[in-house]
Amino acid sequence: MRIAFVYTPGRRARYNSVVTGEVPTEFFYGAVELAAAGHEIERFEFDFNELVPVLPKALDLLRLSRLIPPKLDGWTLLNAWNISPKLNDFDVVVATVGHYGMAFGLCAELGRLKVPLVSIQCGLLRHRYSPWQRHLSNRFLRHCESVFFGITEVEPARADFKVPPSQLADGQFGVDLNFWTPEGEREDYVLAVGSDPQRDYDTLLKAASDIPAPVRIITRLKFREALPDNVTVVNGCWQNVAISDQGIRDLYRRAACVVTSVTDTLQPSGQSVSQQAMACGAPVVLTNTCGLWNPDTFFDGKNVCLVPPTDPAALAAAVRKLLADPALARRIGDAGRESTLIHGNIHTFARQIGEACERAVARGPL
């Protein structure tokens, strides 16, 4: 198949580093693995700097007025409209972000995009929809084969949206297990990484005073309150390479444990960080949310430490237990690595994206 992957900015600039093994492959969402399997892959990115801002802002007023779906915004819609003719020479298009998929669904509805569409979905259920927004969302989603990051989003989405259930599928997101590997000795610091809006750093900061170790946070999110004395924050994220992927890997490899504290939401959150850390053999303390992406594979005290949402005392107690018992921490870290080998492999996710592409091509554009 000739597959066009459409990304947020930053992927193409880093692709050569993927080829040399300097960065992991997972944030190319299966494109690297599908290319290795013989498919012809081309990578596209939206460019938000090329657009005159007046029209995108005007379109955003429609979203704020609840006249277009909440997963649409003016900048994305115009990028999708501009790039769609370039994609019509491919067998299938993969939108790697949910609101990109919704925008391409609108383009397909209006005949601008004429080829089958696959959309990776996350957070579709997080929004409130007016009846009109839901009607439009249903129409646009019918043009997609949607692949969700977590199994917990699939069934509610099938119930909430009038889309053929077969077009809403689970895809177990995985990480590059050739890149994220254990190595070296553990040190006495606690690590937290991530910048998505569901990160619950408030709970971690409240727990920090009861954690007898340095706490290092890597995020682009801002903190309004003063930090506890044992907490340091480094401004960094995937798009901002102030810390390289190798640097993050070294931090995972040496951390006493990695904390992924998130708010309770159906949207899988902290998925990539948790799986990267587990693949590096780090014991992970993870919030047990209703959106835990594959709940049947997590076993508290075995391959992960699960804590309730917004519970600083429980979070601090789980971290203290790991700090006080290095043998337990090692067993949980080793089991987490083994679990990720089975359930968190980017090759599995790539295969699922490939299967979604095959379904989309077989169904044809609507």
C-alpha positions in Angstrom: 0.0 0.0 0.0 0.9 3.6 -0.5 0.2 5.2 2.9 0.4 8.9 3.7 0.9 9.6 7.4 0.0 13.1 8.6 1.7 14.4 11.8 1.9 17.3 14.1 5.1 19.4 13.4 8.5 17.9 14.3 8.4 14.3 12.9 10.0 14.8 9.6 13.0 16.7 11.1 13.7 13.7 13.4 13.2 10.9 10.9 16.8 10.6 10.0 17.6 10.1 13.7 15.1 7.2 13.8 17.0 5.5 10.9 20.3 5.8 12.9 18.6 4.6 16.1 19.1 7.9 18.0 15.4 8.3 18.7 12.6 5.7 19.3 10.1 4.9 16.6 6.8 5.0 18.6 5.8 8.6 17.9 5.8 7.8 14.1 2.8 5.6 15.0 3.8 2.5 13.1 5.1 4.2 9.9 8.6 3.0 10.4 7.6 -0.6 11.0 5.1 -0.6 8.0 7.9 0.8 5.8 10.1 -2.0 6.9 7.3 -4.5 6.0 7.3 -3.3 2.4 4.7 -0.5 2.3 5.4 2.8 0.6 5.2 5.5 3.3 5.3 9.2 2.9 5.2 11.6 5.8 3.3 14.9 5.9 3.0 17.6 8.5 0.6 20.4 9.1 2.3 23.8 9.0 0.5 26.3 11.3 2.9 29.1 10.4 1.8 29.3 6.7 -1.8 30.4 7.4 -3.1 33.9 7.6 -4.6 33.9 11.2 -7.9 35.7 10.4 -9.8 32.8 8.8 -8.7 30.1 11.4 -9.7 32.4 14.2 -13.1 33.0 12.5 -13.6 29.2 12.2 -12.7 28.8 15.9 -15.7 31.1 16.7 -17.9 28.4 15.1 -16.4 25.8 17.5 -16.9 28.1 20.5 -20.5 28.6 19.3 -20.9 24.8 19.3 -21.6 24.9 15.5 -18.7 22.5 14.6 -17.4 19.5 16.6 -15.2 20.2 19.6 -12.4 18.1 18.0 -12.2 20.6 15.2 -10.3 23.9 15.2 -9.7 26.5 12.5 -6.0 26.0 12.1 -6.4 22.2 11.7 -9.3 22.5 9.4 -7.6 24.8 7.0 -4.4 22.7 7.0 -6.5 19.6 6.2 -8.3 21.4 3.4 -5.0 22.7 1.9 -3.2 19.3 2.1 -6.0 17.0 1.0 -5.4 17.2 -2.8 -1.8 16.1 -2.2 -3.1 13.0 -0.5 -5.4 11.8 -3.2 -2.7 9.9 -5.0 -2.3 7.5 -2.0 -4.1 4.3 -1.2 -5.0 5.5 2.3 -4.3 8.4 4.7 -3.4 7.9 8.4 -4.3 10.9 10.6 -2.1 10.5 13.7 -4.2 12.9 15.8 -7.9 12.7 16.5 -8.8 16.3 15.5 -6.8 15.8 12.3 -8.9 12.8 11.6 -12.1 14.8 12.2 -10.9 17.6 9.9 -10.1 15.1 7.1 -13.5 13.5 7.7 -15.1 16.9 6.9 -12.9 17.1 3.8 -14.1 13.7 2.8 -17.7 14.7 3.4 -17.2 17.7 1.1 -15.4 15.6 -1.6 -12.0 17.3 -1.0 -10.4 14.1 0.2 -11.2 11.2 -2.1 -9.2 8.3 -0.6 -9.8 6.1 2.5 -9.0 7.4 5.9 -7.6 6.0 9.1 -7.7 8.1 12.3 -5.9 7.5 15.5 -8.2 8.6 18.3 -7.6 9.7 21.9 -9.9 11.8 24.0 -13.0 11.6 21.8 -15.2 11.2 24.8 -13.7 14.0 26.8 -15.8 16.7 25.3 -19.4 17.7 25.7 -21.3 17.7 22.4 -24.4 19.6 21.4 -26.9 17.6 19.3 -25.6 19.4 16.2 -22.0 18.8 17.1 -22.8 15.1 17.6 -24.6 14.9 14.3 -21.6 16.4 12.5 -19.1 14.2 14.4 -21.1 11.1 13.4 -21.0 12.1 9.7 -17.3 12.9 9.8 -16.3 9.8 11.8 -18.2 7.6 9.3 -15.4 8.4 6.8 -12.7 6.9 9.1 -11.4 3.7 10.4 -10.8 4.9 14.0 -8.1 3.2 16.1 -8.2 4.1 19.8 -5.1 4.0 22.1 -7.0 2.2 24.8 -9.6 -0.5 25.1 -11.5 1.5 27.7 -12.5 4.1 25.1 -13.8 1.8 22.4 -17.0 0.5 23.9 -18.2 3.9 25.2 -17.4 5.4 21.8 -19.4 2.7 20.0 -22.3 3.5 22.3 -22.1 7.3 22.0 -21.5 7.7 18.2 -23.7 6.4 15.4 -20.8 4.8 13.5 -20.6 1.1 12.4 -18.9 -0.6 15.4 -16.4 -2.3 13.2 -15.0 1.1 12.3 -14.1 1.8 15.9 -11.2 -0.5 17.0 -8.8 -0.9 19.8 -5.1 -0.5 19.0 -2.6 -1.2 21.8 -0.1 1.6 21.6 3.4 0.3 22.1 7.0 1.6 22.4 10.3 0.9 20.6 11.7 -1.9 22.7 15.0 -1.8 20.9 15.5 1.7 22.1 14.0 1.6 25.6 16.1 -1.0 27.4 17.4 -1.5 31.0 21.1 -0.7 31.7 23.1 0.3 34.7 22.3 0.8 38.4 19.4 2.6 40.1 19.9 5.8 42.1 17.7 7.4 44.8 15.6 9.9 42.8 12.0 9.7 41.7 11.2 10.7 38.2 8.0 12.1 36.5 7.8 13.0 32.8 5.0 14.4 30.7 3.1 17.4 29.5 -0.4 16.4 28.5 -3.3 18.3 30.2 -4.3 15.2 32.2 -1.1 15.1 34.2 -1.8 15.5 37.9 1.3 17.2 39.2 -0.7 18.8 42.0 -1.1 15.4 43.7 2.6 14.6 43.1 3.7 17.9 44.6 1.5 17.3 47.7 3.0 13.9 48.1 6.6 15.1 47.7 7.0 16.3 51.3 6.4 12.6 52.4 8.9 11.2 49.8 12.4 10.9 51.3 14.2 11.3 48.0 14.7 14.0 45.3 11.8 14.3 42.8 12.6 15.3 39.3 9.9 16.5 36.9 10.3 17.0 33.2 7.4 18.9 31.6 6.5 22.0 29.7 3.6 22.6 32.1 3.9 25.6 34.4 3.5 25.5 38.2 1.9 28.3 40.0 2.8 27.3 43.5 6.2 27.2 45.1 7.9 23.8 44.7 8.8 21.6 47.7 12.5 21.6 48.5 13.1 18.1 47.1 11.4 18.9 43.8 13.2 20.1 40.7 11.5 20.8 37.3 13.2 20.8 33.9 11.3 22.4 31.0 11.2 19.8 28.3 8.9 17.7 26.0 9.0 15.6 22.9 8.8 18.7 20.6 11.4 20.6 22.7 14.6 18.5 22.7 16.3 20.3 25.5 16.7 16.8 26.9 17.4 14.2 24.2 15.6 10.8 24.0 18.9 9.2 25.1 18.9 11.6 28.1 15.4 10.6 29.0 16.3 6.9 28.6 19.3 7.4 31.0 17.0 9.0 33.5 14.5 6.1 33.3 17.4 3.6 33.7 18.7 5.2 36.9 15.5 6.3 38.6 14.5 4.5 41.8 10.9 4.7 40.4 8.9 6.6 37.8 5.6 8.3 38.9 2.8 8.8 36.3 0.2 10.7 38.2 -2.9 11.6 36.1 -6.4 12.8 36.6 -9.3 10.3 36.4 -10.4 10.3 32.8 -11.5 7.9 30.1 -8.7 9.2 27.9 -5.6 7.1 28.2 -3.0 9.4 29.8 0.6 8.7 30.7 0.6 5.7 28.4 3.8 6.3 26.5 5.9 7.4 29.5 4.7 4.5 31.6 5.6 2.0 28.9 8.9 3.6 28.1 9.9 3.5 31.8 8.6 -0.1 32.2 10.6 -1.1 29.1 13.7 0.4 30.8 13.0 -1.8 33.9 12.0 1.1 36.1 9.2 0.3 38.7 6.2 2.6 37.8 3.7 4.1 40.2 0.6 4.8 38.0 -2.8 6.3 38.8 -5.5 3.7 38.4 -7.9 5.7 36.3 -11.1 4.6 34.5 -9.1 5.2 31.3 -6.3 2.8 32.1 -5.6 1.6 28.5 -5.3 -2.1 29.1 -6.5 -2.8 32.7 -6.3 -6.6 32.4 -2.5 -6.4 32.0 -1.7 -4.4 35.2 -1.3 -6.1 38.5 -0.7 -3.9 41.5 2.5 -4.9 43.4 3.5 -7.3 40.6 4.4 -5.4 37.4 3.3 -1.9 38.5 2.1 0.0 41.6 -1.4 1.3 41.2 -2.7 4.2 43.3 -6.1 6.0 43.4 -6.6 9.3 41.6 -5.9 12.5 43.6 -4.6 10.7 46.7 -1.2 12.2 47.7 -0.9 9.9 50.8 -1.4 6.7 48.7 1.1 8.0 46.1 3.7 8.8 48.7 3.2 5.5 50.5 3.7 3.5 47.2 6.9 5.5 46.4 8.3 5.0 50.0 7.6 1.3 49.8 9.7 1.0 46.6 12.5 3.2 48.1 12.6 1.1 51.2 12.7 -2.3 49.4 15.1 -2.3 46.4 14.5 -6.0 45.9 10.7 -5.4 45.5 11.4 -2.5 43.2 13.7 -4.7 41.1 11.1 -7.4 40.8 8.3 -5.0 39.8 10.7 -3.3 37.3 11.6 -6.7 35.8 8.0 -7.8 35.6 7.1 -4.4 34.0 9.7 -4.9 31.3 8.3 -8.4 30.6 4.8 -7.1 30.5 5.7 -4.4 28.0 7.4 -6.9 25.8 4.1 -8.7 25.4 1.5 -5.8 25.6 3.5 -2.6 24.8 5.4 -3.3 21.6 5.3 -0.8 18.7 5.4 -3.6 16.2 2.0 -4.8 17.5 0.6 -1.3 17.2 2.0 -0.9 13.7 0.3 -4.2 12.6 -3.0 -2.9 14.0 -2.6 0.3 12.0 -1.8 -1.7 8.9 -4.9 -3.8 9.4 -7.0 -0.7 9.8 -5.5 0.6 6.5 -6.5 -2.7 4.8 -10.0 -2.4 6.1 -10.3 1.2 4.9 -9.0 0.4 1.4 -11.3 -2.6 1.2 -14.3 -0.5 2.2 -13.2 2.4 -0.1 -14.0 6.1 0.4 -17.5 7.0 1.4 
